[in-house]
Amino acid sequence: MNARQPLSILKTVILYLTLIGFLFPFILVVMNSFKKTQYFVENPLSLPRSLDFENYINAFRNMGFMDAFFNSMLITLISVFLILIFSSMTGYLFVRFKWKLNAALFFIMLASMALPFQVLMIPLVMMYGNMELLNMKSTLIFMYIGFGIPFGVFTFHGFIKGVPLELEESAFLEGSSRLRTFFQIILPLLKPVIVTLVVLDVLWIWNDYLLPSLVLLSPEHKTLPLSTYSFFSSYSVDYGPLMAGLVMTVIPVLVLYLLLQNQIIKGITQGALK
């Protein structure tokens, strides 16, 4: 037997155990989504007695699933699109123009990433509340753009450094403007990092509960994470439909990740090489 084989087997076992540890909470939620609340309280680790979809039907109705899904989709799509456009253009500006102001702004953006949201939470809500800008989807989108751009700029900045400047110079010689060169030559080369940021930002915005709960006050504006709160009452929690609602909430982003996982791996590896 090869001396390295036991070590390889040990690494494989550790990896599988780690995978099971990460998947266990999700598997537990799926299992309990088919149970009545009484059975969940008695033994949350037991298998469901039958594959009854009653919890899913109740969750779909009580959550106002379609309205909440549309709100989440609208906020997520617009926020992610604008974050990608603004952060890619800003990252390009910081890389190609070596101004002192750009260096200072880039440092400020990096520093803002280390600032916890909880520090800004109360002053931010008070400020927007005084201006009567709460309870608006546009306000929430604006906040997501502000919080998402620094990380996007940081990611694009590192990736654009690896794009040869000669490509742009050739385009300029052909009479292309800088804006056209960026969108037709540079941006297509950024596809791997764009896909990676799409998944990360969609996961963040789609699953976010805290910021929407502070900004969106009316029931008609609630997102999917907020709609799951309808299963909480003053003295009890209806766990069965709650678990079903959580499963329905996470399915869209899970499908997105599965569709784009190859591009994500490609983006990470290319970014490391660059």
C-alpha positions as CSV (number, residue, x, y, z in Angstrom):
1,M,0.0,0.0,0.0
2,N,1.2,3.5,-0.9
3,A,2.3,5.4,2.2
4,R,0.2,8.4,1.1
5,Q,-3.0,6.3,0.6
6,P,-4.1,6.3,4.3
7,L,-3.7,10.1,4.4
8,S,-5.7,10.5,1.2
9,I,-8.5,8.3,2.6
10,L,-8.5,10.4,5.9
11,K,-8.8,13.6,3.9
12,T,-11.7,12.1,1.9
13,V,-13.5,11.0,5.0
14,I,-13.0,14.5,6.6
15,L,-14.3,16.2,3.4
16,Y,-17.4,14.0,3.4
17,L,-18.1,14.5,7.1
18,T,-17.7,18.3,6.5
19,L,-20.2,18.1,3.6
20,I,-22.7,16.2,5.7
21,G,-22.3,18.8,8.5
22,F,-23.1,21.6,6.1
23,L,-26.0,19.8,4.5
24,F,-27.5,18.5,7.7
25,P,-29.5,21.7,8.6
26,F,-31.0,21.9,5.1
27,I,-31.9,18.2,5.1
28,L,-33.5,18.7,8.5
29,V,-35.6,21.6,7.2
30,V,-36.8,19.6,4.2
31,M,-37.7,16.6,6.5
32,N,-39.6,18.7,8.9
33,S,-41.5,20.5,6.1
34,F,-43.6,17.4,5.7
35,K,-44.5,17.1,9.3
36,K,-47.2,18.6,11.4
37,T,-46.1,21.0,14.0
38,Q,-47.0,18.5,16.8
39,Y,-44.7,15.8,15.4
40,F,-41.9,18.4,14.8
41,V,-42.1,19.5,18.5
42,E,-42.1,15.8,19.7
43,N,-39.0,14.8,17.6
44,P,-37.5,17.2,15.1
45,L,-34.9,14.5,14.1
46,S,-37.4,11.8,13.1
47,L,-38.3,11.0,9.5
48,P,-41.7,12.3,8.2
49,R,-44.6,9.7,8.4
50,S,-45.7,10.6,4.9
51,L,-44.9,13.0,2.1
52,D,-47.9,15.2,2.7
53,F,-47.7,18.6,0.8
54,E,-50.4,20.2,3.1
55,N,-47.7,22.4,4.7
56,Y,-46.6,23.7,1.4
57,I,-50.1,24.6,0.4
58,N,-50.7,26.4,3.7
59,A,-47.4,28.2,3.4
60,F,-48.1,29.3,-0.2
61,R,-51.4,30.7,0.9
62,N,-50.5,32.3,4.2
63,M,-47.2,33.8,3.0
64,G,-48.9,35.5,0.0
65,F,-46.1,33.7,-1.8
66,M,-46.5,35.1,-5.3
67,D,-46.6,38.7,-4.2
68,A,-43.6,38.2,-1.9
69,F,-41.8,36.3,-4.6
70,F,-42.4,39.2,-7.1
71,N,-41.1,41.8,-4.6
72,S,-38.0,39.7,-3.8
73,M,-37.4,39.2,-7.5
74,L,-37.8,42.8,-8.4
75,I,-35.6,44.1,-5.6
76,T,-32.9,41.4,-6.2
77,L,-32.7,41.8,-10.0
78,I,-32.5,45.6,-10.0
79,S,-30.0,45.7,-7.1
80,V,-27.7,43.1,-8.5
81,F,-27.8,44.6,-12.0
82,L,-26.9,48.1,-10.8
83,I,-24.2,46.8,-8.4
84,L,-22.5,45.0,-11.3
85,I,-22.7,47.9,-13.7
86,F,-21.5,50.6,-11.2
87,S,-18.8,48.5,-9.5
88,S,-17.3,47.2,-12.8
89,M,-17.1,50.7,-14.2
90,T,-15.6,52.0,-11.0
91,G,-13.1,49.2,-10.7
92,Y,-12.1,49.9,-14.3
93,L,-11.6,53.6,-13.5
94,F,-9.5,52.8,-10.5
95,V,-7.3,50.4,-12.5
96,R,-6.7,52.4,-15.6
97,F,-6.5,56.0,-14.2
98,K,-3.7,56.3,-11.6
99,W,-5.1,59.4,-9.9
100,K,-4.4,60.1,-6.2
101,L,-8.1,60.7,-5.7
102,N,-8.8,57.2,-7.1
103,A,-6.3,55.7,-4.7
104,A,-8.0,57.5,-1.8
105,L,-11.5,56.5,-2.9
106,F,-10.4,52.9,-3.3
107,F,-9.0,52.8,0.2
108,I,-12.2,54.3,1.6
109,M,-14.3,51.6,-0.2
110,L,-12.1,48.9,1.3
111,A,-12.4,50.4,4.7
112,S,-16.2,50.6,4.4
113,M,-16.2,46.8,3.9
114,A,-14.9,46.3,7.5
115,L,-17.8,48.5,9.0
116,P,-20.6,46.3,10.4
117,F,-24.1,47.1,9.2
118,Q,-25.3,47.0,12.8
119,V,-23.3,50.2,13.4
120,L,-25.1,52.1,10.7
121,M,-28.5,50.5,11.1
122,I,-30.2,52.9,13.6
123,P,-28.8,56.2,12.2
124,L,-29.6,55.1,8.7
125,V,-33.2,54.2,9.5
126,M,-33.6,57.4,11.5
127,M,-32.2,59.5,8.6
128,Y,-34.4,58.0,5.9
129,G,-37.4,58.1,8.3
130,N,-37.0,61.8,8.9
131,M,-36.9,62.3,5.1
132,E,-40.1,60.1,4.8
133,L,-38.3,57.7,2.4
134,L,-39.0,54.4,4.3
135,N,-41.5,51.8,3.1
136,M,-40.3,52.2,-0.5
137,K,-38.7,49.5,-2.7
138,S,-36.5,52.1,-4.3
139,T,-35.0,53.1,-1.0
140,L,-34.1,49.5,-0.2
141,I,-32.6,49.0,-3.7
142,F,-30.5,52.2,-3.1
143,M,-29.2,50.9,0.2
144,Y,-28.3,47.5,-1.3
145,I,-26.4,49.3,-4.1
146,G,-24.5,51.4,-1.5
147,F,-23.6,48.3,0.6
148,G,-22.8,46.1,-2.4
149,I,-20.6,48.3,-4.5
150,P,-17.4,48.3,-2.3
151,F,-17.0,44.5,-2.5
152,G,-17.9,44.6,-6.2
153,V,-15.3,47.2,-6.9
154,F,-12.7,45.3,-4.9
155,T,-13.4,42.1,-6.9
156,F,-13.4,43.8,-10.3
157,H,-10.3,45.8,-9.5
158,G,-8.2,42.7,-9.0
159,F,-9.6,41.0,-12.1
160,I,-9.2,44.0,-14.4
161,K,-5.6,44.3,-13.5
162,G,-5.0,41.0,-15.4
163,V,-6.7,42.3,-18.6
164,P,-3.9,43.4,-21.1
165,L,-3.9,47.1,-21.8
166,E,-3.0,46.4,-25.4
167,L,-6.5,45.2,-26.1
168,E,-7.8,48.7,-25.3
169,E,-5.1,50.4,-27.2
170,S,-5.9,48.4,-30.3
171,A,-9.6,49.4,-30.0
172,F,-8.6,53.1,-29.6
173,L,-6.6,52.9,-32.8
174,E,-9.7,51.6,-34.6
175,G,-11.6,54.7,-33.4
176,S,-13.5,53.1,-30.5
177,S,-14.5,55.3,-27.6
178,R,-13.6,54.4,-24.1
179,L,-17.2,53.7,-23.1
180,R,-17.7,51.4,-26.2
181,T,-14.4,49.7,-25.5
182,F,-15.4,48.9,-21.9
183,F,-18.8,47.4,-22.8
184,Q,-17.7,45.6,-25.9
185,I,-14.2,44.4,-25.1
186,I,-13.5,44.6,-21.3
187,L,-16.9,43.6,-19.9
188,P,-17.2,40.3,-21.8
189,L,-13.8,39.3,-20.5
190,L,-15.2,39.8,-17.0
191,K,-17.8,37.1,-17.3
192,P,-16.4,34.7,-14.7
193,V,-16.2,37.3,-12.0
194,I,-19.6,38.7,-13.0
195,V,-21.2,35.3,-12.5
196,T,-19.5,34.9,-9.2
197,L,-20.7,38.3,-8.0
198,V,-24.2,37.5,-9.3
199,V,-24.5,34.4,-7.1
200,L,-23.0,36.1,-4.0
201,D,-25.2,39.2,-4.3
202,V,-28.3,37.2,-5.1
203,L,-27.8,35.0,-2.1
204,W,-27.2,38.1,0.1
205,I,-30.1,40.2,-1.1
206,W,-32.6,37.3,-1.6
207,N,-32.1,35.9,1.9
208,D,-31.7,39.2,3.7
209,Y,-34.2,39.8,6.5
210,L,-32.8,42.6,8.7
211,L,-32.6,45.5,6.2
212,P,-36.0,44.8,4.5
213,S,-37.6,44.5,8.0
214,L,-36.3,48.0,8.8
215,V,-37.3,49.7,5.5
216,L,-40.4,47.9,4.2
217,L,-43.2,48.4,6.7
218,S,-46.3,47.6,4.7
219,P,-47.5,44.0,4.1
220,E,-47.8,44.5,0.4
221,H,-44.0,45.3,0.1
222,K,-42.8,42.3,2.1
223,T,-40.2,40.0,0.6
224,L,-40.0,36.2,1.0
225,P,-37.9,36.2,4.2
226,L,-40.3,38.7,5.7
227,S,-43.3,36.7,4.7
228,T,-42.1,33.7,6.7
229,Y,-42.7,35.7,9.9
230,S,-46.4,35.2,9.3
231,F,-46.1,31.8,11.0
232,F,-45.0,33.4,14.3
233,S,-47.6,34.3,16.8
234,S,-47.3,35.8,20.3
235,Y,-47.2,32.5,22.1
236,S,-46.4,29.8,19.5
237,V,-44.8,29.0,16.1
238,D,-46.4,26.9,13.4
239,Y,-43.3,25.0,12.5
240,G,-44.6,22.8,9.7
241,P,-45.7,25.5,7.3
242,L,-42.7,27.6,8.4
243,M,-40.3,24.9,7.3
244,A,-42.2,24.5,4.0
245,G,-42.0,28.3,3.5
246,L,-38.2,28.2,4.1
247,V,-37.8,25.5,1.5
248,M,-39.8,27.4,-1.1
249,T,-37.8,30.5,-0.4
250,V,-34.4,28.9,-0.8
251,I,-35.2,26.9,-4.0
252,P,-34.8,29.8,-6.5
253,V,-31.3,30.7,-5.3
254,L,-30.4,27.0,-5.1
255,V,-31.4,26.5,-8.7
256,L,-29.4,29.6,-9.7
257,Y,-26.3,28.3,-8.0
258,L,-26.6,24.8,-9.6
259,L,-26.9,26.4,-13.0
260,L,-23.9,28.7,-12.6
261,Q,-21.6,26.6,-10.4
262,N,-19.1,25.9,-13.2
263,Q,-18.8,29.6,-14.0
264,I,-18.3,30.3,-10.3
265,I,-15.4,27.8,-10.0
266,K,-13.9,29.2,-13.3
267,G,-14.2,32.8,-11.9
268,I,-12.5,31.8,-8.6
269,T,-9.6,30.0,-10.3
270,Q,-9.0,32.7,-13.0
271,G,-9.1,35.4,-10.3
272,A,-6.5,33.6,-8.3
273,L,-4.2,33.1,-11.3
274,K,-4.6,36.8,-12.3
